[in-house]
């Protein structure tokens, strides 16, 4: 939201009183020439994400069968182990597997290690059938050399890999996870694996980590999963409790890597840092995702109060808290693609965040955020899915916001939908555009720094906004060509139902907006009828009825008190007269 001192509104003085004895007054429509609205389909510096698919998982990744007669038996026996194969060596509690093959492990090592040190082209399958390994000062499972290792959890088995709280380097290798792999690692099967690492990461993989089956519980003092190239999950159930990020994927050398892909299964994270963080792109196409990051939305940063909140929604009037710890639920430096799945996210910081673009084509989202519900430094596009933002500072934010479909319902302490609000600086920055009633130019009297290059385009879907700042705030242009939009804003403070810098155009769709009169704007351009009225101070729930010759076109009861009403429907024709009833008052008004 962007404001300086309140400017006088060029409105007639008459207000709609509760008794209905005074006339509601139309809000004047801006006579300035409309400016072309950006479509919001491009964002400067945005990298096109490559959509991931089933080719991320090979048949071998999914294979859990093995030949029991050919498998090498390894029996763990407390302080040592026994094995008859020459491809396995045992030195006290250290069991080293040195060649390609299938290995069946069972038993316990009180203080030891399963170590893979095979040929660089060797593929190995380790079958865990009741394995418990603790290493006091290293990784319980250490994959040093191989082409790829497959860990298969035997059906119904319970397995445990743990570290005692400290790590000793292996030469130049900083081993810092209870599971530590320098090579590709795939985990599958129908058993359970618990990984515990109080002094480091849970699972570290310097290559690709793939989970295609099994149930995993990871508890770590640092990252739950710390992976270089990619994390790919389908059909597995993963539960993580981490002091830092739940799942951290980062590749500093190749921007095409460092990605995360969830095709199916479930992911549950409780994290001190980000729930899921990827330096590349991040895609979810199915499954269930539950994240509580940074203690949840109630532990979010304090912001400079822009909106005025309501019962239980007041913010402390301080600047946004600086923090070096990112506490987002789902974060990607690259594109964030959400094709499906069920999300339950509660984050101290943004719930869903991309330093590039966010694209939502499907999925069911229930979100509570201490900052933005959805944030894109580039373009935020919603074309499908069901989105419920229960708590947020700002609901949807991006340089460009495009809503073409889906069902979006959100509640925001500040702006409901914000374009060009800055790179993750919700509600901050300034700048003023063409105010309907004062003609403010970009930059504003207080020298604000907000951009006017952003855009909000709504062409379909359903958008319902309850905002305690601006309902829809475009630091640039606003265009509505379709869809069903409802906005309820507060009557206190320098807030508005609509706020745009350059132009606000409606050419289709249904728009119902209520809010405060102090800084009110209505559409600057329209091809269908618009009625914008100042209506005095109306209580929450006071019914608004729009009718045409006795036919009711619209009935709505706003959830917040209001002093301004803005109505536009495809059935409304410019120049025609319509009846508006508000509470006990009824009047005739011409659509502009």
FENBEL-V673743 format. One record per residue. SS is DSSP state (H for helix, E for strand, - for the rest). OMEGA is omega in whole degrees, -180 to 180 (999 if undefined). Layout:
# FENBEL-V673743
SS_OMEGA + SS_OMEGA
This chain:
# FENBEL-V673743
-_-176 + -_-176 + -_163 + -_179 + -_-178 + -_177 + -_179 + -_176 + -_178 + -_-179 + -_170 + -_-172 + -_-174 + -_178 + -_176 + -_179 + -_-178 + -_-179 + -_177 + -_-178 + -_179 + -_-173 + -_170 + -_-175 + E_176 + E_170 + -_180 + -_179 + -_-178 + -_-179 + -_-177 + -_-178 + -_-180 + -_179 + -_-179 + -_-177 + -_175 + -_178 + -_179 + -_-178 + -_178 + -_175 + -_-176 + -_176 + -_-177 + -_177 + -_-180 + -_180 + -_175 + -_-177 + -_-178 + -_-178 + -_-175 + H_179 + H_175 + H_-178 + -_178 + -_175 + H_-180 + H_176 + H_-175 + H_-175 + -_179 + -_-178 + -_177 + -_179 + -_-177 + -_-179 + -_-179 + -_-177 + -_177 + E_-179 + E_175 + E_-179 + E_180 + E_-171 + E_174 + E_-178 + -_-177 + E_180 + E_177 + E_177 + -_-177 + -_-176 + -_176 + -_178 + -_179 + E_175 + E_-180 + E_178 + E_-175 + -_179 + -_-180 + E_179 + E_-177 + E_179 + E_-165 + -_-176 + -_178 + -_178 + E_177 + E_-175 + E_-180 + E_-175 + E_175 + E_178 + E_-171 + E_167 + E_-177 + -_177 + -_-175 + -_-175 + E_167 + E_-173 + E_176 + E_180 + E_-174 + -_178 + -_-175 + -_178 + -_-176 + -_173 + E_-176 + E_173 + E_176 + E_180 + E_179 + E_180 + E_-177 + E_-178 + E_174 + E_-178 + E_173 + E_174 + E_-176 + -_-173 + -_178 + -_179 + -_175 + -_173 + E_-176 + E_178 + E_-174 + E_-177 + E_175 + -_171 + -_-180 + E_179 + E_176 + E_175 + E_-179 + E_179 + E_-178 + -_-176 + -_178 + -_-176 + -_174 + E_-175 + E_-176 + E_172 + E_-174 + E_174 + E_-174 + -_176 + -_178 + -_-178 + -_175 + -_-179 + -_173 + E_-174 + -_179 + -_-179 + E_179 + -_178 + -_-173 + -_177 + E_177 + E_167 + E_-177 + E_-179 + E_175 + -_-176 + -_176 + E_-179 + E_174 + E_176 + E_-180 + E_178 + E_-176 + -_178 + -_-179 + E_176 + E_175 + E_179 + E_-177 + E_-178 + E_-175 + -_-176 + -_-178 + -_178 + E_175 + E_180 + E_176 + E_176 + E_-178 + -_-180 + -_180 + E_175 + E_-177 + E_176 + E_-178 + -_178 + -_-180 + -_178 + E_-172 + E_175 + E_-175 + E_175 + E_-174 + E_176 + -_178 + -_177 + -_174 + -_171 + E_178 + E_-168 + E_-179 + -_-167 + -_-179 + E_167 + E_-178 + E_-174 + E_172 + -_176 + -_179 + E_175 + E_-175 + E_177 + E_-173 + E_169 + E_-171 + E_176 + -_176 + -_-178 + -_175 + -_175 + E_-178 + E_180 + E_-175 + -_174 + -_-175 + -_-174 + -_-175 + -_-176 + -_176 + -_178 + -_-176 + -_-175 + E_-179 + E_-179 + E_173 + E_179 + -_-179 + -_-175 + E_-179 + E_178 + E_178 + E_-175 + E_165 + E_-171 + E_172 + -_176 + -_178 + -_173 + -_175 + E_-180 + E_180 + E_177 + -_175 + -_-180 + -_-180 + E_-179 + E_172 + E_-179 + -_180 + -_178 + -_-179 + E_-179 + E_177 + E_-177 + E_165 + E_-176 + E_177 + -_-179 + -_178 + -_-172 + H_-179 + H_178 + H_-177 + -_-178 + -_172 + -_-179 + -_168 + -_-173 + -_174 + -_173 + -_-176 + -_175 + -_-180 + -_178 + -_179 + -_-175 + -_-178 + -_179 + -_174 + -_-175 + -_177 + -_176 + -_-178 + -_-177 + -_175 + -_179 + -_178 + -_-178 + -_176 + -_-177 + -_179 + -_178 + -_180 + E_-174 + E_176 + E_171 + -_175 + -_-179 + -_176 + E_-176 + E_-177 + E_-175 + -_-176 + -_-180 + -_178 + E_-174 + E_171 + E_-170 + E_177 + E_-170 + E_175 + -_180 + -_179 + -_177 + -_177 + E_-169 + E_172 + E_171 + -_178 + -_-178 + -_171 + E_179 + E_180 + E_177 + -_180 + -_180 + -_177 + E_-172 + E_168 + E_-165 + E_167 + E_-174 + E_172 + -_177 + -_-178 + E_170 + E_175 + E_-180 + E_173 + E_171 + E_178 + E_-177 + E_172 + E_-178 + E_174 + E_179 + -_180 + -_179 + -_177 + E_-174 + E_175 + E_175 + E_-175 + E_180 + E_176 + -_168 + -_168 + E_-172 + E_178 + E_-180 + E_174 + E_172 + E_171 + E_175 + E_180 + E_178 + E_-178 + -_-179 + -_180 + -_179 + E_-176 + E_175 + E_-175 + E_174 + E_-176 + E_174 + -_176 + -_-176 + -_177 + -_176 + E_-175 + E_175 + E_177 + -_177 + -_-178 + -_-180 + -_177 + -_176 + -_-171 + -_174 + -_-177 + -_-170 + -_-176 + -_-179 + -_180 + -_178 + -_-178 + -_176 + -_-176 + -_-169 + -_179 + -_177 + -_-180 + -_179 + -_179 + -_179 + -_172 + -_-176 + -_180 + -_177 + -_-179 + -_-174 + -_-178 + -_179 + -_172 + -_-178 + -_-176 + E_179 + E_170 + E_179 + E_179 + E_-177 + -_-180 + -_179 + -_179 + E_179 + E_177 + E_-173 + E_166 + E_-173 + E_177 + -_167 + -_175 + -_177 + -_176 + E_-173 + E_179 + E_171 + -_-172 + E_-173 + E_178 + E_176 + E_175 + E_-179 + -_-180 + -_179 + -_-179 + E_-173 + E_175 + E_-179 + E_173 + E_180 + E_-177 + -_175 + -_-178 + -_167 + -_-176 + -_-179 + -_-180 + -_175 + -_176 + E_177 + E_180 + E_-176 + -_-169 + -_179 + -_175 + E_-171 + E_172 + E_-179 + -_180 + -_178 + -_-178 + E_179 + E_175 + E_-178 + E_175 + E_179 + E_-176 + -_-179 + -_-171 + -_-179 + -_-169 + -_169 + -_167 + -_-175 + -_178 + -_-177 + E_-180 + E_172 + -_172 + -_-174 + -_177 + -_171 + E_180 + E_-172 + E_165 + E_-167 + E_-179 + E_-178 + E_-179 + E_-179 + -_177 + -_180 + -_178 + -_-170 + E_174 + E_179 + E_175 + E_-179 + E_-179 + E_178 + -_179 + -_177 + E_-179 + E_178 + E_-173 + E_170 + E_-178 + E_177 + E_-176 + -_-177 + -_178 + -_172 + -_-177 + E_177 + E_179 + E_176 + E_176 + E_-176 + E_174 + E_180 + -_177 + -_-179 + -_-176 + -_-178 + -_179 + -_180 + -_178 + -_-178 + E_-179 + E_180 + E_177 + E_176 + E_179 + E_-175 + -_-179 + -_-177 + E_175 + E_179 + E_178 + E_-176 + E_179 + E_178 + -_178 + -_999
